[in-house]
Amino acid sequence: MVDRRIISEKVDTVEKSIKRVMERRGLCVSEFIKNGDLQDSVILHLMQAIQGCIDLSAHIVSDEELGLAASTRDFFYILSDNNIINAELREKMINAVGFRNLAAHEYAKLDLNQVYEIATHGIKDLEEFVGVIVRRFA
């Protein structure tokens, strides 16, 4: 059984990171592209929000004894296989993990237009994931 305190703490961390992304992304893509400080802040907080979702998944998979994940993406497959998230959300979260990996390991290759798109629209996927987890486990 999951520890609700841990779920609550991790959800709080993700929500704070999402809020920072929304505050820092700027009003338009051109403003974002011109401002390196905004870029760095948004990318950092996106990475933290995604990592928080991974941490939530790992906690649930472990505490509910749902299986073993060979990679961070596997946590979302396991959650989907156990009807905790649907297949569409699973794919969105797997894409988020891919972005996090790219940002962490190949930062210079990031497409800033794509980063802004994730910060304005893709962020909703993280909010959806957190909402599902809260409704199910909090």
N, CA and C atoms as an extended XYZ file, in Angstrom:
414
Properties=species:S:1:pos:R:3:atomname:S:1:resname:S:1:resid:I:1 pbc="F F F"
N         0.843       -1.182        0.000 N   MET     1
C         0.000        0.000        0.000 CA  MET     1
C         0.892        1.250        0.000 C   MET     1
N         0.519        2.210       -0.817 N   VAL     2
C         1.342        3.417       -0.912 CA  VAL     2
C         1.265        4.239        0.372 C   VAL     2
N         2.325        4.962        0.614 N   ASP     3
C         2.388        5.872        1.754 CA  ASP     3
C         1.824        7.217        1.289 C   ASP     3
N         0.662        7.562        1.812 N   ARG     4
C        -0.011        8.797        1.370 CA  ARG     4
C         0.816       10.047        1.655 C   ARG     4
N         1.610       10.012        2.699 N   ARG     5
C         2.461       11.157        3.012 CA  ARG     5
C         3.494       11.363        1.909 C   ARG     5
N         4.081       10.270        1.464 N   ILE     6
C         5.073       10.358        0.390 CA  ILE     6
C         4.405       10.837       -0.897 C   ILE     6
N         3.239       10.302       -1.204 N   ILE     7
C         2.496       10.753       -2.394 CA  ILE     7
C         2.243       12.247       -2.302 C   ILE     7
N         1.766       12.708       -1.161 N   SER     8
C         1.468       14.122       -0.968 CA  SER     8
C         2.709       15.000       -1.144 C   SER     8
N         3.819       14.578       -0.575 N   GLU     9
C         5.064       15.347       -0.695 CA  GLU     9
C         5.533       15.416       -2.143 C   GLU     9
N         5.471       14.301       -2.839 N   LYS    10
C         5.917       14.264       -4.231 CA  LYS    10
C         4.980       15.077       -5.131 C   LYS    10
N         3.695       14.985       -4.881 N   VAL    11
C         2.727       15.785       -5.638 CA  VAL    11
C         3.000       17.267       -5.416 C   VAL    11
N         3.262       17.648       -4.179 N   ASP    12
C         3.559       19.043       -3.867 CA  ASP    12
C         4.789       19.528       -4.634 C   ASP    12
N         5.812       18.699       -4.695 N   THR    13
C         7.028       19.048       -5.418 CA  THR    13
C         6.748       19.238       -6.909 C   THR    13
N         5.988       18.322       -7.493 N   VAL    14
C         5.648       18.425       -8.913 CA  VAL    14
C         4.829       19.688       -9.165 C   VAL    14
N         3.839       19.939       -8.324 N   GLU    15
C         2.980       21.109       -8.508 CA  GLU    15
C         3.764       22.407       -8.395 C   GLU    15
N         4.724       22.473       -7.482 N   LYS    16
C         5.567       23.668       -7.362 CA  LYS    16
C         6.407       23.875       -8.611 C   LYS    16
N         6.943       22.804       -9.150 N   SER    17
C         7.746       22.910      -10.373 CA  SER    17
C         6.882       23.340      -11.558 C   SER    17
N         5.687       22.787      -11.672 N   ILE    18
C         4.763       23.178      -12.737 CA  ILE    18
C         4.439       24.666      -12.618 C   ILE    18
N         4.172       25.109      -11.412 N   LYS    19
C         3.862       26.530      -11.186 CA  LYS    19
C         5.028       27.411      -11.625 C   LYS    19
N         6.242       27.011      -11.313 N   ARG    20
C         7.429       27.792      -11.705 CA  ARG    20
C         7.577       27.828      -13.226 C   ARG    20
N         7.308       26.722      -13.893 N   VAL    21
C         7.355       26.716      -15.360 CA  VAL    21
C         6.370       27.735      -15.906 C   VAL    21
N         5.166       27.711      -15.393 N   MET    22
C         4.123       28.605      -15.883 CA  MET    22
C         4.448       30.071      -15.592 C   MET    22
N         5.073       30.323      -14.477 N   GLU    23
C         5.463       31.698      -14.127 CA  GLU    23
C         6.628       32.198      -14.979 C   GLU    23
N         7.538       31.315      -15.330 N   ARG    24
C         8.794       31.713      -15.960 CA  ARG    24
C         8.826       31.582      -17.484 C   ARG    24
N         7.870       30.933      -18.088 N   ARG    25
C         7.968       30.650      -19.520 CA  ARG    25
C         7.854       31.888      -20.402 C   ARG    25
N         7.320       32.975      -19.862 N   GLY    26
C         7.160       34.189      -20.657 CA  GLY    26
C         5.833       34.208      -21.384 C   GLY    26
N         5.557       35.339      -21.980 N   LEU    27
C         4.268       35.535      -22.631 CA  LEU    27
C         4.213       34.985      -24.046 C   LEU    27
N         5.363       34.895      -24.711 N   CYS    28
C         5.381       34.400      -26.082 CA  CYS    28
C         6.707       33.704      -26.360 C   CYS    28
N         6.715       32.921      -27.426 N   VAL    29
C         7.900       32.146      -27.761 CA  VAL    29
C         9.088       33.038      -28.087 C   VAL    29
N         8.852       34.181      -28.722 N   SER    30
C         9.968       35.065      -29.078 CA  SER    30
C        10.643       35.625      -27.831 C   SER    30
N         9.854       35.950      -26.823 N   GLU    31
C        10.416       36.415      -25.546 CA  GLU    31
C        11.240       35.300      -24.904 C   GLU    31
N        10.706       34.089      -24.950 N   PHE    32
C        11.396       32.942      -24.371 CA  PHE    32
C        12.730       32.688      -25.075 C   PHE    32
N        12.722       32.712      -26.392 N   ILE    33
C        13.926       32.410      -27.171 CA  ILE    33
C        15.020       33.452      -26.950 C   ILE    33
N        14.646       34.674      -26.677 N   LYS    34
C        15.621       35.756      -26.479 CA  LYS    34
C        16.222       35.770      -25.077 C   LYS    34
N        15.628       35.060      -24.144 N   ASN    35
C        16.026       35.201      -22.744 CA  ASN    35
C        16.587       33.874      -22.197 C   ASN    35
N        17.898       33.794      -22.124 N   GLY    36
C        18.556       32.587      -21.636 CA  GLY    36
C        18.196       32.236      -20.208 C   GLY    36
N        17.974       33.245      -19.368 N   ASP    37
C        17.591       32.966      -17.984 CA  ASP    37
C        16.222       32.293      -17.913 C   ASP    37
N        15.273       32.763      -18.738 N   LEU    38
C        13.960       32.108      -18.785 CA  LEU    38
C        14.106       30.666      -19.262 C   LEU    38
N        14.899       30.466      -20.298 N   GLN    39
C        15.111       29.123      -20.838 CA  GLN    39
C        15.654       28.189      -19.760 C   GLN    39
N        16.701       28.632      -19.094 N   ASP    40
C        17.326       27.784      -18.069 CA  ASP    40
C        16.344       27.455      -16.943 C   ASP    40
N        15.608       28.443      -16.500 N   SER    41
C        14.661       28.234      -15.410 CA  SER    41
C        13.545       27.282      -15.825 C   SER    41
N        12.993       27.504      -17.001 N   VAL    42
C        11.895       26.652      -17.473 CA  VAL    42
C        12.368       25.215      -17.662 C   VAL    42
N        13.522       25.045      -18.288 N   ILE    43
C        14.034       23.690      -18.522 CA  ILE    43
C        14.310       22.981      -17.199 C   ILE    43
N        14.921       23.675      -16.265 N   LEU    44
C        15.190       23.084      -14.948 CA  LEU    44
C        13.895       22.633      -14.280 C   LEU    44
N        12.895       23.498      -14.263 N   HIS    45
C        11.651       23.166      -13.569 CA  HIS    45
C        10.839       22.112      -14.323 C   HIS    45
N        10.935       22.086      -15.655 N   LEU    46
C        10.312       20.985      -16.397 CA  LEU    46
C        10.956       19.662      -16.011 C   LEU    46
N        12.284       19.660      -15.965 N   MET    47
C        12.994       18.436      -15.580 CA  MET    47
C        12.604       17.997      -14.179 C   MET    47
N        12.499       18.939      -13.256 N   GLN    48
C        12.125       18.595      -11.884 CA  GLN    48
C        10.698       18.061      -11.816 C   GLN    48
N         9.793       18.660      -12.573 N   ALA    49
C         8.397       18.200      -12.575 CA  ALA    49
C         8.310       16.787      -13.145 C   ALA    49
N         9.017       16.549      -14.239 N   ILE    50
C         9.000       15.215      -14.847 CA  ILE    50
C         9.635       14.196      -13.907 C   ILE    50
N        10.744       14.558      -13.296 N   GLN    51
C        11.388       13.642      -12.342 CA  GLN    51
C        10.457       13.336      -11.179 C   GLN    51
N         9.721       14.335      -10.734 N   GLY    52
C         8.749       14.107       -9.661 CA  GLY    52
C         7.680       13.114      -10.068 C   GLY    52
N         7.238       13.169      -11.326 N   CYS    53
C         6.257       12.204      -11.824 CA  CYS    53
C         6.866       10.805      -11.889 C   CYS    53
N         8.127       10.740      -12.291 N   ILE    54
C         8.823        9.449      -12.295 CA  ILE    54
C         8.907        8.906      -10.867 C   ILE    54
N         9.263        9.770       -9.927 N   ASP    55
C         9.368        9.356       -8.524 CA  ASP    55
C         8.022        8.865       -7.986 C   ASP    55
N         6.944        9.560       -8.341 N   LEU    56
C         5.603        9.110       -7.941 CA  LEU    56
C         5.332        7.712       -8.486 C   LEU    56
N         5.639        7.529       -9.755 N   SER    57
C         5.418        6.231      -10.393 CA  SER    57
C         6.220        5.134       -9.717 C   SER    57
N         7.485        5.421       -9.464 N   ALA    58
C         8.355        4.426       -8.824 CA  ALA    58
C         7.822        4.051       -7.450 C   ALA    58
N         7.375        5.042       -6.695 N   HIS    59
C         6.835        4.773       -5.366 CA  HIS    59
C         5.600        3.864       -5.451 C   HIS    59
N         4.703        4.181       -6.374 N   ILE    60
C         3.479        3.388       -6.510 CA  ILE    60
C         3.794        1.968       -6.956 C   ILE    60
N         4.634        1.846       -7.976 N   VAL    61
C         4.989        0.520       -8.485 CA  VAL    61
C         5.633       -0.318       -7.388 C   VAL    61
N         6.509        0.294       -6.621 N   SER    62
C         7.195       -0.429       -5.549 CA  SER    62
C         6.245       -0.803       -4.419 C   SER    62
N         5.539        0.186       -3.892 N   ASP    63
C         4.696       -0.075       -2.727 CA  ASP    63
C         3.494       -0.969       -3.038 C   ASP    63
N         3.008       -0.886       -4.267 N   GLU    64
C         1.878       -1.736       -4.651 CA  GLU    64
C         2.353       -3.083       -5.203 C   GLU    64
N         3.679       -3.259       -5.267 N   GLU    65
C         4.284       -4.497       -5.768 CA  GLU    65
C         3.722       -4.879       -7.137 C   GLU    65
N         3.803       -3.912       -8.065 N   LEU    66
C         3.223       -4.093       -9.392 CA  LEU    66
C         4.187       -4.711      -10.391 C   LEU    66
N         5.460       -4.723      -10.064 N   GLY    67
C         6.436       -5.292      -10.982 CA  GLY    67
C         7.770       -4.592      -10.865 C   GLY    67
N         8.687       -4.977      -11.746 N   LEU    68
C        10.020       -4.388      -11.762 CA  LEU    68
C        10.206       -3.599      -13.048 C   LEU    68
N        10.698       -2.401      -12.903 N   ALA    69
C        10.952       -1.548      -14.060 CA  ALA    69
C        12.428       -1.615      -14.426 C   ALA    69
N        12.699       -1.851      -15.699 N   ALA    70
C        14.079       -1.877      -16.177 CA  ALA    70
C        14.564       -0.478      -16.546 C   ALA    70
N        13.626        0.450      -16.747 N   SER    71
C        13.964        1.833      -17.086 CA  SER    71
C        12.895        2.750      -16.510 C   SER    71
N        13.155        4.029      -16.550 N   THR    72
C        12.167        4.984      -16.021 CA  THR    72
C        10.879        4.938      -16.829 C   THR    72
N        10.979        4.704      -18.119 N   ARG    73
C         9.766        4.613      -18.946 CA  ARG    73
C         8.896        3.430      -18.534 C   ARG    73
N         9.532        2.374      -18.085 N   ASP    74
C         8.789        1.171      -17.704 CA  ASP    74
C         7.793        1.420      -16.576 C   ASP    74
N         8.083        2.375      -15.710 N   PHE    75
C         7.130        2.672      -14.630 CA  PHE    75
C         5.760        3.028      -15.201 C   PHE    75
N         5.751        3.790      -16.295 N   PHE    76
C         4.485        4.220      -16.880 CA  PHE    76
C         3.792        3.070      -17.615 C   PHE    76
N         4.569        2.160      -18.202 N   TYR    77
C         3.972        0.948      -18.779 CA  TYR    77
C         3.321        0.116      -17.676 C   TYR    77
N         4.007       -0.025      -16.575 N   ILE    78
C         3.470       -0.817      -15.464 CA  ILE    78
C         2.197       -0.187      -14.920 C   ILE    78
N         2.190        1.127      -14.756 N   LEU    79
C         0.975        1.808      -14.278 CA  LEU    79
C        -0.176        1.603      -15.257 C   LEU    79
N         0.120        1.674      -16.538 N   SER    80
C        -0.907        1.461      -17.559 CA  SER    80
C        -1.388        0.015      -17.561 C   SER    80
N        -0.469       -0.922      -17.486 N   ASP    81
C        -0.837       -2.340      -17.472 CA  ASP    81
C        -1.723       -2.688      -16.277 C   ASP    81
N        -1.609       -1.897      -15.206 N   ASN    82
C        -2.404       -2.123      -13.999 CA  ASN    82
C        -3.589       -1.166      -13.891 C   ASN    82
N        -3.950       -0.556      -15.013 N   ASN    83
C        -5.136        0.310      -15.121 CA  ASN    83
C        -5.125        1.495      -14.162 C   ASN    83
N        -3.927        2.004      -13.871 N   ILE    84
C        -3.815        3.201      -13.034 CA  ILE    84
C        -3.821        4.440      -13.912 C   ILE    84
N        -3.171        4.363      -15.065 N   ILE    85
C        -3.257        5.416      -16.075 CA  ILE    85
C        -3.661        4.758      -17.392 C   ILE    85
N        -4.255        5.545      -18.282 N   ASN    86
C        -4.652        4.985      -19.572 CA  ASN    86
C        -3.477        5.025      -20.555 C   ASN    86
N        -3.646        4.353      -21.677 N   ALA    87
C        -2.565        4.233      -22.663 CA  ALA    87
C        -2.166        5.594      -23.228 C   ALA    87
N        -3.121        6.479      -23.424 N   GLU    88
C        -2.803        7.809      -23.966 CA  GLU    88
C        -1.913        8.586      -22.997 C   GLU    88
N        -2.266        8.572      -21.727 N   LEU    89
C        -1.450        9.272      -20.731 CA  LEU    89
C        -0.088        8.589      -20.592 C   LEU    89
N        -0.065        7.272      -20.679 N   ARG    90
C         1.214        6.548      -20.633 CA  ARG    90
C         2.156        7.067      -21.715 C   ARG    90
N         1.664        7.203      -22.932 N   GLU    91
C         2.509        7.672      -24.033 CA  GLU    91
C         2.969        9.113      -23.821 C   GLU    91
N         2.107        9.941      -23.278 N   LYS    92
C         2.489       11.326      -22.976 CA  LYS    92
C         3.601       11.364      -21.933 C   LYS    92
N         3.490       10.510      -20.937 N   MET    93
C         4.503       10.494      -19.883 CA  MET    93
C         5.821        9.907      -20.387 C   MET    93
N         5.750        8.934      -21.270 N   ILE    94
C         6.961        8.378      -21.869 CA  ILE    94
C         7.660        9.455      -22.706 C   ILE    94
N         6.884       10.260      -23.418 N   ASN    95
C         7.465       11.376      -24.171 CA  ASN    95
C         8.104       12.387      -23.228 C   ASN    95
N         7.470       12.627      -22.094 N   ALA    96
C         8.031       13.560      -21.107 CA  ALA    96
C         9.372       13.045      -20.589 C   ALA    96
N         9.453       11.755      -20.329 N   VAL    97
C        10.718       11.158      -19.887 CA  VAL    97
C        11.782       11.342      -20.965 C   VAL    97
N        11.403       11.170      -22.212 N   GLY    98
C        12.338       11.384      -23.312 CA  GLY    98
C        12.856       12.806      -23.349 C   GLY    98
N        11.958       13.772      -23.124 N   PHE    99
C        12.393       15.170      -23.068 CA  PHE    99
C        13.350       15.384      -21.901 C   PHE    99
N        13.001       14.839      -20.742 N   ARG   100
C        13.872       14.988      -19.576 CA  ARG   100
C        15.256       14.426      -19.853 C   ARG   100
N        15.318       13.272      -20.497 N   ASN   101
C        16.607       12.670      -20.817 CA  ASN   101
C        17.404       13.538      -21.782 C   ASN   101
N        16.740       14.071      -22.784 N   LEU   102
C        17.408       14.947      -23.738 CA  LEU   102
C        17.921       16.199      -23.040 C   LEU   102
N        17.086       16.791      -22.193 N   ALA   103
C        17.492       18.013      -21.478 CA  ALA   103
C        18.664       17.735      -20.548 C   ALA   103
N        18.680       16.571      -19.940 N   ALA   104
C        19.739       16.241      -18.986 CA  ALA   104
C        21.052       15.875      -19.668 C   ALA   104
N        20.967       15.212      -20.810 N   HIS   105
C        22.173       14.650      -21.409 CA  HIS   105
C        22.637       15.345      -22.684 C   HIS   105
N        21.728       16.052      -23.353 N   GLU   106
C        22.095       16.720      -24.605 CA  GLU   106
C        21.457       18.101      -24.660 C   GLU   106
N        21.672       18.857      -23.622 N   TYR   107
C        21.051       20.172      -23.432 CA  TYR   107
C        21.199       21.065      -24.655 C   TYR   107
N        22.366       21.077      -25.269 N   ALA   108
C        22.647       21.962      -26.403 CA  ALA   108
C        21.801       21.616      -27.627 C   ALA   108
N        21.251       20.417      -27.680 N   LYS   109
C        20.461       19.981      -28.832 CA  LYS   109
C        18.978       20.308      -28.702 C   LYS   109
N        18.584       20.911      -27.600 N   LEU   110
C        17.171       21.219      -27.400 CA  LEU   110
C        16.679       22.254      -28.409 C   LEU   110
N        15.509       22.015      -28.939 N   ASP   111
C        14.826       22.963      -29.820 CA  ASP   111
C        13.995       23.882      -28.917 C   ASP   111
N        14.366       25.147      -28.851 N   LEU   112
C        13.703       26.074      -27.921 CA  LEU   112
C        12.228       26.278      -28.252 C   LEU   112
N        11.858       26.164      -29.515 N   ASN   113
C        10.437       26.239      -29.865 CA  ASN   113
C         9.683       25.056      -29.263 C   ASN   113
N        10.309       23.883      -29.303 N   GLN   114
C         9.695       22.693      -28.708 CA  GLN   114
C         9.621       22.828      -27.185 C   GLN   114
N        10.670       23.361      -26.580 N   VAL   115
C        10.663       23.564      -25.126 CA  VAL   115
C         9.508       24.483      -24.744 C   VAL   115
N         9.326       25.569      -25.496 N   TYR   116
C         8.237       26.502      -25.192 CA  TYR   116
C         6.881       25.815      -25.361 C   TYR   116
N         6.757       24.997      -26.404 N   GLU   117
C         5.515       24.253      -26.629 CA  GLU   117
C         5.225       23.326      -25.445 C   GLU   117
N         6.240       22.642      -24.961 N   ILE   118
C         6.080       21.764      -23.802 CA  ILE   118
C         5.703       22.575      -22.567 C   ILE   118
N         6.334       23.732      -22.412 N   ALA   119
C         6.071       24.582      -21.241 CA  ALA   119
C         4.673       25.184      -21.266 C   ALA   119
N         4.082       25.321      -22.447 N   THR   120
C         2.747       25.914      -22.519 CA  THR   120
C         1.636       24.876      -22.671 C   THR   120
N         1.913       23.794      -23.411 N   HIS   121
C         0.863       22.799      -23.655 CA  HIS   121
C         1.187       21.433      -23.045 C   HIS   121
N         2.415       20.992      -23.178 N   GLY   122
C         2.802       19.696      -22.647 CA  GLY   122
C         2.730       19.620      -21.134 C   GLY   122
N         2.836       20.759      -20.491 N   ILE   123
C         2.773       20.816      -19.017 CA  ILE   123
C         1.433       20.262      -18.525 C   ILE   123
N         0.415       20.353      -19.369 N   LYS   124
C        -0.909       19.845      -19.003 CA  LYS   124
C        -0.896       18.327      -18.820 C   LYS   124
N         0.005       17.652      -19.539 N   ASP   125
C         0.123       16.200      -19.380 CA  ASP   125
C         0.597       15.850      -17.973 C   ASP   125
N         1.525       16.644      -17.461 N   LEU   126
C         2.019       16.410      -16.101 CA  LEU   126
C         0.913       16.692      -15.094 C   LEU   126
N         0.153       17.749      -15.333 N   GLU   127
C        -0.973       18.054      -14.441 CA  GLU   127
C        -2.006       16.937      -14.471 C   GLU   127
N        -2.260       16.396      -15.660 N   GLU   128
C        -3.211       15.285      -15.780 CA  GLU   128
C        -2.713       14.072      -15.000 C   GLU   128
N        -1.437       13.762      -15.142 N   PHE   129
C        -0.867       12.619      -14.431 CA  PHE   129
C        -1.011       12.794      -12.924 C   PHE   129
N        -0.640       13.955      -12.425 N   VAL   130
C        -0.745       14.227      -10.994 CA  VAL   130
C        -2.198       14.098      -10.536 C   VAL   130
N        -3.129       14.612      -11.337 N   GLY   131
C        -4.544       14.511      -10.993 CA  GLY   131
C        -5.010       13.073      -10.866 C   GLY   131
N        -4.591       12.230      -11.797 N   VAL   132
C        -4.951       10.808      -11.737 CA  VAL   132
C        -4.402       10.169      -10.472 C   VAL   132
N        -3.155       10.454      -10.168 N   ILE   133
C        -2.522        9.870       -8.989 CA  ILE   133
C        -3.195       10.351       -7.701 C   ILE   133
N        -3.494       11.630       -7.635 N   VAL   134
C        -4.155       12.177       -6.435 CA  VAL   134
C        -5.519       11.532       -6.246 C   VAL   134
N        -6.291       11.444       -7.317 N   ARG   135
C        -7.635       10.850       -7.203 CA  ARG   135
C        -7.558        9.390       -6.763 C   ARG   135
N        -6.552        8.699       -7.176 N   ARG   136
C        -6.446        7.267       -6.878 CA  ARG   136
C        -5.793        6.981       -5.526 C   ARG   136
N        -4.790        7.789       -5.142 N   PHE   137
C        -3.978        7.397       -3.992 CA  PHE   137
C        -3.929        8.393       -2.837 C   PHE   137
N        -4.347        9.625       -3.046 N   ALA   138
C        -4.192       10.614       -1.960 CA  ALA   138
C        -5.378       10.610       -1.021 C   ALA   138
